[in-house]
Amino acid sequence: MESSDRTATIEEFKADVAFSIGLHSKLDRMLLLFMKRIKSRLGLVDVLTYWQKKQGSWEALSVNQGEITPPKEYAPFVEEVYQDHKDYQILTSPKGSFSYFFLIPNFGVLQLITKFSPLDKATIYGLQPLMIKLAISAILCKRFHRQAEEFNNLLTATEHTTRTTNIVSSISLMTFENFLKCLKEIICYDDTNFSVGAVMLFDFDRFRSVKDYSIFDFNQEILFALKAKLQLILPQNSVIAQVESDILAVLLPNISTNHARATQYVTSLVNAFTAEISNPIVISNRQCLMSFKCGIQTFSAASTNEENKTILSQAIIKQAEFAMDSIHLEQGKSYRFFTKELNAIAVRHRTIDNALQNAIQENELEIFYQPIVNAQEEIIAAEGLLRWNSSELGPISPAEFIPIAEKNGLIIELGYWVLRQVCMRIKENINSKTEKQLKYISANVSGIQFQHHQFGEVVNEILNKYHQSKKHLRIEITESIAVTNLSALEVLIESLGQDGVQFMLDDFGAGQSSLAYIHKLTLHTIKVDMNFVSGVHKSPKKQILCNAISDLCQQMSLECIAEGVEAPADFDYLRSLNIHGFQGFYFFKPLSSDEFHLALKG
């Protein structure tokens, strides 16, 4: 059979079998229909489905025999495939039969038994996507039965169990306040069989860029769609709450007997959810492709008093949040558990947080200046960069303390301090008779600082105090600010632009580059991201990108700056383009105030 014919046959087989996966309210009927269809299409000896009744206890359904006790000879393979999350495993019997064990995510294992002739790889791979669909249908069937069981159990439950069930079942659109109350109750509910629970925090990273161009109802529909997808893969007693506009919290009570098993189980849920949102969400004929970060903390239930319940619940939330914030999606992993290693980092963060509170008053902060040069390597401008030398901790990298300042809100005060220092330095340069006159000095603005309701007012106040700096101050914004706050940014740039302040777009190309906001915003300068600049002399692809960006700037009358220049060969190539300025360690590292003064005199 030719390859194209073989592919068509496999696709037709998948479509035919997938058709048999319905949303039947009877689990055994739905599974049996699916299994019979597979047995018929592949000419199998038997098909068995295994699922857990409870931890360590399996049920089985056979096409030939109906409900059966799981065969002991297959038990180790079923357990291994399910616990290790293997897509499939093959067992060859001495009697000449072949058994294929396929994982049904978050549900169980499917076993196909053939005699004499093994299945080919194309058929095996064709079956794997069906396992996801089968899992969803099976879970919904089980959920239907579980709801009926829970209703009956409510009639005879003890007072404590009734209270817990009522709390857990009120999950529809739970507020975060009620979520915390629920967590407090679960913490002190010690079920000796399943005493380990988990909290998951989901931050939907592309949600902000979606909702900037959307109406409120559209945003809520996205959240409802995300909750619906979560509910497809979560156990029935899960609690889902909205923490912020784009963060959802999930509580999984009593999911395992130990933390290791709980970790495996929660990991399987995250992987299933990743598969669920791999396709765009369609809202009002608009497609939204979402990504997320998920921080997770597992916990053990234990008897405790009211005060400790509050402390423990808040600590669990903060630990899950810290795990979520520590994720860098470019590293390829969308979830992280709070571990001992993360706890050490969290302790370090708390120490930095405390020390940062008094950094301005203790005169521990300083502005370093990294010059920008022209093609003749003459200094024409500079960028002001915040540095911190803590009396307690020593020098601390901005990459470490800036995110902490953004988290605790100090970034607003620090940002205004930087603007004041930069404006003072501009005034000194203008009045100096020995320094080379600069076109401008730029200052970076955090997205959180930009969102501060008094940002425009405070900047105007600083400019009025240092009025000479008005036409020589440039504010650097990142692409993330432009994407998430486009309308407000347009107004602010126009307002400050009337006072002579010009805006620069930093790290162009590093994030969600969009010609839309370059067109809409009154920008003066584009700074090409260092990832395009580094090694450009030997990379044809980077050369194409740098050429395109410089041509774009020329056509739109924008100044173009290449940042991160560290090699002479890169500089030689870049200055052959229409690029106005260059910045990087090849020319100058960031300089202290005294070093910068000497460089301008030289």
C-alpha positions in Angstrom: 0.0 0.0 0.0 1.4 3.4 -1.0 2.2 6.0 1.7 -0.7 8.3 0.7 -3.2 5.5 0.7 -1.9 4.2 4.0 -2.3 7.7 5.5 -5.8 8.0 4.2 -6.7 4.7 5.7 -5.4 5.6 9.1 -7.2 8.9 9.0 -10.5 7.2 8.0 -9.9 4.7 10.8 -9.4 7.4 13.4 -12.5 9.3 12.3 -14.6 6.2 12.4 -13.4 5.2 15.9 -13.6 8.8 17.2 -17.3 8.9 16.1 -18.0 6.2 18.7 -16.8 8.4 21.6 -20.0 10.0 22.6 -21.1 11.7 25.8 -23.3 8.8 27.0 -24.4 9.1 30.6 -23.6 5.4 31.1 -19.8 4.9 31.3 -19.9 1.2 30.6 -22.0 1.6 27.5 -19.8 4.4 26.1 -16.6 2.5 26.7 -18.1 -0.8 25.3 -19.2 0.9 22.1 -15.7 2.4 21.6 -14.0 -0.9 22.4 -16.2 -2.9 20.0 -15.5 -0.4 17.2 -11.7 -0.7 17.7 -11.9 -4.6 18.0 -13.9 -4.8 14.8 -11.7 -2.4 12.8 -8.4 -3.9 13.9 -9.4 -7.6 14.1 -8.4 -7.9 17.8 -8.8 -10.8 20.2 -10.1 -8.6 23.0 -10.1 -5.0 24.2 -10.0 -4.1 27.9 -10.4 -0.8 29.7 -9.0 -0.2 33.2 -9.9 2.7 35.5 -9.3 3.4 39.1 -12.2 3.1 41.5 -9.9 4.5 44.2 -6.2 4.8 44.7 -4.6 1.4 44.0 -7.9 -0.3 43.2 -8.7 -0.9 39.5 -11.9 -1.9 37.6 -11.9 -3.5 34.2 -14.3 -3.8 31.3 -13.8 -6.4 28.5 -15.5 -6.6 25.1 -15.7 -10.3 25.4 -16.6 -10.7 29.1 -18.1 -7.4 30.3 -17.1 -6.3 33.8 -14.3 -8.4 35.1 -11.7 -8.5 37.9 -8.5 -7.0 36.3 -6.2 -9.9 35.3 -3.2 -10.1 37.7 -0.7 -10.8 34.9 -1.5 -7.4 33.3 -1.7 -5.4 36.6 2.0 -4.3 36.7 1.9 -3.0 33.1 -1.4 -1.1 33.7 0.0 0.5 36.9 3.3 1.4 35.1 1.7 3.1 32.1 -0.7 5.0 34.3 1.7 6.1 37.0 4.6 7.0 34.6 2.2 8.7 32.1 3.6 6.6 29.2 1.8 7.0 25.9 1.8 3.2 25.4 3.7 0.0 26.2 3.9 -3.3 24.4 3.9 -6.8 26.0 4.7 -9.9 24.0 3.3 -13.2 25.4 5.0 -16.6 25.1 1.7 -17.9 23.7 2.2 -15.6 20.6 -0.1 -12.8 21.5 0.7 -9.0 21.7 -0.8 -6.6 24.3 -0.7 -2.9 23.8 -1.4 -0.7 26.8 -2.4 2.9 25.9 -2.7 5.7 28.5 -6.1 7.4 28.8 -5.0 10.7 30.4 -6.5 11.3 33.9 -8.7 8.2 33.6 -7.1 4.9 33.0 -5.5 2.5 30.5 -6.8 0.8 27.3 -5.4 -2.7 26.5 -5.6 -4.1 22.9 -4.8 -7.8 22.5 -3.8 -9.3 19.1 -2.8 -12.8 18.2 0.2 -13.7 16.0 0.2 -10.3 14.1 1.5 -7.2 15.8 0.0 -3.7 15.1 2.0 -1.4 12.9 3.4 1.9 14.2 1.1 4.0 12.0 -1.9 2.4 13.7 -0.4 2.8 17.1 0.3 6.5 16.6 -3.2 6.9 15.1 -4.8 5.6 18.3 -3.0 8.0 20.7 -5.0 11.2 19.9 -8.2 9.2 20.4 -7.1 8.6 24.0 -7.5 12.2 24.9 -11.1 12.3 23.5 -11.9 9.0 25.2 -10.6 10.5 28.5 -12.9 13.5 28.3 -15.9 11.4 27.6 -15.1 8.8 30.3 -14.4 11.5 32.9 -17.8 13.2 32.1 -19.6 9.9 32.5 -17.9 9.3 35.8 -18.7 12.8 36.9 -22.4 12.2 36.2 -22.3 9.1 38.4 -20.2 10.8 41.1 -22.7 13.7 41.3 -25.5 11.1 41.9 -23.5 9.4 44.6 -22.6 12.7 46.3 -26.3 13.6 46.4 -27.1 10.3 48.1 -24.1 10.6 50.5 -25.4 14.0 51.5 -28.4 12.4 53.0 -26.3 10.4 55.5 -23.1 12.4 55.9 -21.8 13.6 59.2 -22.0 17.2 60.1 -18.4 17.8 59.4 -18.5 16.0 56.0 -21.7 17.9 55.1 -20.1 21.2 55.9 -17.0 20.4 53.8 -19.1 19.1 50.9 -21.2 22.3 50.9 -18.1 24.4 50.8 -16.5 22.3 48.0 -19.7 22.2 45.9 -20.2 25.9 45.8 -17.6 26.4 43.1 -19.3 28.1 40.1 -18.0 31.6 40.2 -16.3 31.6 43.6 -14.6 34.8 44.8 -11.1 34.6 46.0 -12.3 35.4 49.5 -14.5 32.4 49.6 -11.7 30.3 48.0 -9.5 31.1 51.0 -12.3 30.1 53.4 -12.7 26.8 51.5 -8.9 26.2 51.7 -9.0 26.9 55.5 -11.7 24.2 55.9 -9.8 21.7 53.7 -6.5 22.2 55.6 -8.1 21.0 58.8 -10.1 18.2 57.3 -7.9 15.1 57.8 -9.0 12.2 55.7 -6.5 9.4 56.6 -6.9 7.8 53.1 -6.4 11.0 51.0 -4.9 13.7 53.1 -2.8 15.5 50.5 -4.3 18.4 48.5 -2.9 21.1 46.1 -3.4 24.7 45.1 -2.8 25.7 41.5 -2.6 29.3 40.2 -3.0 29.9 36.5 -1.8 33.1 34.9 -3.0 33.4 31.3 -0.1 35.3 29.7 -1.7 36.3 26.4 -4.9 37.3 28.0 -3.8 40.9 28.6 -2.9 41.4 24.9 -6.3 39.9 23.9 -8.4 42.1 26.2 -6.7 45.3 25.2 -8.6 45.2 21.9 -11.8 43.8 23.4 -14.9 44.7 25.3 -15.7 43.6 28.8 -18.2 40.9 27.8 -15.7 39.4 25.5 -13.1 39.2 28.3 -15.6 37.5 30.6 -16.5 35.0 27.8 -12.8 34.1 27.5 -12.6 33.5 31.3 -15.7 31.3 31.2 -14.3 29.3 28.3 -11.0 28.8 30.2 -12.9 27.7 33.3 -15.0 25.3 31.2 -11.8 23.7 29.8 -10.4 23.4 33.3 -13.5 21.8 34.6 -13.2 19.2 31.8 -10.0 17.8 33.3 -10.4 18.5 37.0 -12.0 16.2 39.5 -15.6 17.0 40.5 -14.7 18.3 43.9 -12.3 20.9 42.6 -12.7 24.6 43.6 -12.1 27.3 40.9 -11.9 31.0 41.7 -11.0 34.2 39.9 -8.1 35.9 41.7 -7.4 38.8 39.2 -8.7 39.6 35.7 -6.4 36.9 34.2 -5.5 34.7 37.1 -7.5 31.6 38.2 -7.0 29.7 41.4 -7.7 26.0 41.7 -8.1 24.0 44.9 -7.7 20.2 44.7 -8.8 18.7 48.0 -7.8 15.2 49.2 -6.2 13.9 46.0 -3.6 11.4 47.3 -2.1 9.7 50.2 1.4 11.2 49.7 3.1 14.2 48.1 4.9 12.2 45.4 1.7 10.7 44.1 -0.1 14.1 44.4 2.7 15.7 42.3 2.3 13.1 39.6 -1.4 13.5 39.5 -1.3 17.3 39.4 1.3 17.1 36.6 -1.0 15.0 34.6 -3.8 17.5 35.0 -1.6 20.4 33.8 -0.5 18.4 30.8 -4.1 17.6 30.0 -5.1 21.3 30.3 -2.1 22.2 28.0 -3.6 19.9 25.4 -7.1 21.4 26.0 -6.0 24.9 25.2 -3.6 24.1 22.4 -6.3 25.0 19.9 -7.6 28.6 19.8 -10.7 29.6 21.8 -13.3 31.0 19.5 -15.4 33.8 20.9 -17.8 35.8 18.7 -16.0 34.5 15.6 -12.7 35.6 16.9 -9.8 33.2 17.7 -7.8 33.6 20.9 -4.7 31.4 21.3 -3.9 31.3 25.0 -0.8 30.3 27.0 -0.4 30.1 30.7 1.9 29.8 33.7 0.9 27.5 36.6 2.4 27.6 40.1 1.6 24.7 42.3 1.9 23.9 46.0 0.8 20.6 47.6 -0.2 20.5 51.3 -1.1 17.9 54.0 -4.4 18.3 55.9 -4.1 18.3 59.7 -6.0 19.4 62.7 -5.1 22.9 63.8 -6.7 26.0 65.3 -8.4 28.9 63.6 -5.3 31.2 63.7 -3.0 28.6 62.2 -5.5 27.8 59.5 -5.4 31.4 58.3 -1.6 31.5 58.4 -1.2 28.1 56.6 -3.8 29.0 53.9 -2.1 32.3 53.1 1.3 30.7 53.0 0.1 28.0 50.6 -1.3 30.7 48.3 1.9 32.8 48.4 4.0 29.7 47.7 1.9 28.8 44.7 2.1 32.4 43.5 5.9 32.4 44.0 6.2 29.3 41.9 4.1 30.8 39.2 6.1 34.0 39.1 9.4 32.1 38.9 8.4 30.5 35.6 10.1 31.7 32.4 8.1 30.4 29.5 11.0 30.7 27.1 12.6 27.8 29.0 9.8 25.6 27.7 7.9 24.6 30.9 4.6 26.2 31.8 4.3 24.9 35.4 6.4 24.7 38.5 5.9 23.2 42.0 7.1 25.1 45.1 10.2 23.1 46.1 12.9 23.4 48.7 15.1 25.1 46.1 12.3 27.7 45.4 11.9 28.2 49.2 15.6 29.2 49.5 15.0 31.7 46.6 11.8 33.0 48.4 13.8 33.6 51.6 16.3 35.6 49.6 13.5 37.6 48.0 12.0 38.4 51.4 15.4 39.6 52.6 15.8 41.8 49.5 12.3 43.0 49.9 12.9 44.2 53.4 16.3 45.8 52.6 14.8 47.6 49.6 12.3 49.4 51.7 14.9 51.8 53.0 17.3 51.9 50.0 16.4 55.4 49.0 16.6 56.9 52.5 19.9 55.2 53.1 21.4 56.6 49.9 22.2 53.1 48.6 20.9 53.7 45.1 22.9 55.2 42.2 22.4 55.9 38.5 24.9 54.5 36.2 25.1 55.8 32.6 25.8 53.7 29.5 26.8 56.0 26.6 25.3 55.8 23.1 27.8 56.5 20.3 27.5 57.4 16.6 29.3 55.7 13.7 32.5 57.6 14.5 32.3 56.2 18.1 31.6 59.7 19.5 29.3 59.9 22.5 26.0 61.4 21.5 23.6 60.3 24.3 23.2 57.9 27.2 20.8 55.7 29.1 20.3 56.0 32.8 20.4 52.6 34.6 19.5 52.0 38.3 22.0 50.3 40.5 21.8 49.2 44.2 24.7 48.6 46.6 23.0 47.4 49.7 24.8 48.0 53.0 23.5 44.7 54.2 23.6 42.5 51.1 26.2 44.1 48.9 25.7 44.9 45.2 22.4 43.4 43.9 21.7 42.9 40.2 18.7 44.9 38.8 17.5 41.6 37.3 17.0 40.4 40.8 15.6 43.5 42.7 13.5 45.1 39.9 11.0 42.2 39.7 10.7 42.3 43.5 10.1 46.1 43.5 7.4 45.6 40.8 5.8 42.9 43.0 5.8 45.0 46.2 4.9 48.3 44.5 8.2 50.1 45.3 8.9 50.3 41.6 6.7 53.4 41.5 8.8 55.3 44.0 12.1 54.0 42.6 11.0 54.9 39.0 10.2 58.5 40.0 13.5 58.7 41.8 15.3 57.6 38.7 13.5 60.2 36.6 14.5 63.0 39.0 18.1 61.9 39.0 18.3 61.7 35.2 16.7 65.2 34.9 19.3 66.5 37.4 22.1 65.0 35.4 20.7 66.5 32.1 20.7 69.9 33.8 24.3 69.4 34.9 25.3 68.5 31.3 23.6 71.5 29.8 25.2 73.9 32.3 28.7 72.2 32.1 31.5 74.0 30.3 33.8 71.0 30.2 31.5 68.1 29.2 30.4 67.2 25.7 26.8 68.2 25.2 24.4 65.3 24.9 21.4 65.1 22.7 19.5 63.3 25.5 19.6 60.9 28.4 16.9 58.2 28.5 15.2 56.6 31.5 13.3 53.2 31.6 9.7 53.1 32.8 8.2 50.0 34.3 4.8 48.8 33.1 3.6 49.1 36.7 4.9 52.6 37.0 3.2 53.6 33.7 -0.1 52.3 35.0 0.1 54.5 38.1 -2.8 56.9 38.0 -0.5 59.9 38.7 2.3 59.0 36.3 1.7 61.9 33.8 1.2 64.4 36.6 4.4 63.4 38.5 6.5 63.5 35.3 5.1 67.0 34.5 6.0 68.1 38.1 9.6 66.8 37.6 9.9 68.5 34.3 8.7 71.8 35.7 11.3 71.6 38.4 14.1 70.8 36.0 12.7 72.7 33.0 16.0 72.7 31.1 15.7 68.9 30.7 12.4 68.9 28.9 13.7 68.5 25.4 16.6 66.3 26.4 14.7 63.6 28.4 13.6 60.4 26.6 11.5 57.7 28.2 12.1 54.1 27.2 9.1 51.8 27.0 9.0 48.1 26.2 6.8 46.3 23.7 4.8 44.7 26.5 3.7 48.2 27.7 2.8 49.2 24.2 0.8 46.0 23.6 -1.2 46.1 26.9 -1.9 49.8 27.2 -2.0 51.1 23.7 -4.9 53.5 24.0 -3.7 55.1 27.3 -0.1 55.2 26.0 -1.2 57.2 22.9 -2.8 59.9 25.1 0.2 60.0 27.5 2.8 60.3 24.7 0.8 63.1 23.1 0.5 65.0 26.4 4.2 64.7 27.4 5.2 65.3 23.8 3.9 68.8 24.0 6.5 69.5 26.7 9.3 68.1 24.4 9.6 64.6 26.0 10.3 61.9 23.4 9.7 58.2 23.6 11.9 55.3 22.6 10.7 51.7 22.0 13.2 49.4 23.8 14.1 45.8 22.9 12.3 46.0 19.5 11.7 42.4 18.2 12.1 40.7 21.6 8.4 40.4 22.2 5.1 40.9 20.4 6.4 43.2 17.7 3.5 44.9 16.0 3.5 47.5 13.2 0.1 48.6 14.5 1.5 50.3 17.6 4.5 51.7 15.8 2.1 53.3 13.4 -0.2 54.6 16.1 2.3 55.9 18.7 4.3 59.1 18.2 7.7 57.5 18.8 11.0 59.0 18.1 13.4 56.0 18.4 13.5 52.3 17.9 16.1 50.3 19.8 16.9 47.0 18.0 17.0 44.1 20.5 20.5 42.7 21.3 19.4 39.2 20.2 19.3 40.5 16.6 22.6 42.5 17.0 24.8 39.9 18.6 26.7 37.9 15.9 24.9 39.7 13.1 28.1 39.8 11.0 28.0 36.0 10.5 24.2 35.4 10.5 22.4 36.0 7.2 19.0 35.8 9.0 20.0 38.5 11.5 21.3 40.6 8.7 17.9 40.4 6.9 16.1 41.4 10.2 18.5 44.3 11.0 18.3 45.6 7.4 14.5 45.4 7.5 14.2 47.3 10.8 16.7 50.0 9.8 14.8 50.4 6.5 11.5 50.6 8.4 12.9 53.3 10.7 14.1 55.3 7.7 10.8 55.1 5.9 8.9 56.2 9.1 11.5 58.9 10.0 12.4 57.1 13.2 15.9 57.1 14.9 17.4 53.6 15.0 19.7 52.5 17.8 21.4 49.1 17.9 21.9 47.9 21.5 24.1 45.1 22.8 27.0 45.7 20.4 29.9 43.7 21.8 32.1 42.6 18.8 34.0 44.9 16.3 32.8 42.8 13.4 29.1 43.4 14.4 29.8 47.1 14.7 31.4 47.2 11.2 28.4 45.5 9.7 25.8 47.6 11.5 27.3 51.0 10.7 27.0 50.1 7.0 23.2 50.3 7.6 21.0 53.3 8.2 21.5 53.1 12.0 22.0 56.3 14.0 23.4 55.1 17.3 25.2 52.2 18.9 25.3 51.0 22.5 27.1 48.1 24.1 30.1 46.8 26.0 32.3 47.2 22.8 32.2 50.9 23.5 31.3 51.4 27.2 30.0 49.4 30.0 27.5 51.3 32.3 29.6 54.0 34.1 29.3 55.5 37.5 28.6 59.2 37.7 32.3 60.1 38.1 33.3 57.7 35.3 30.6 59.2 33.0 31.8 62.7 33.8 35.4 61.8 32.7 34.1 60.1 29.6 32.3 63.2 28.6 35.3 65.4 29.3 37.6 63.0 27.2 
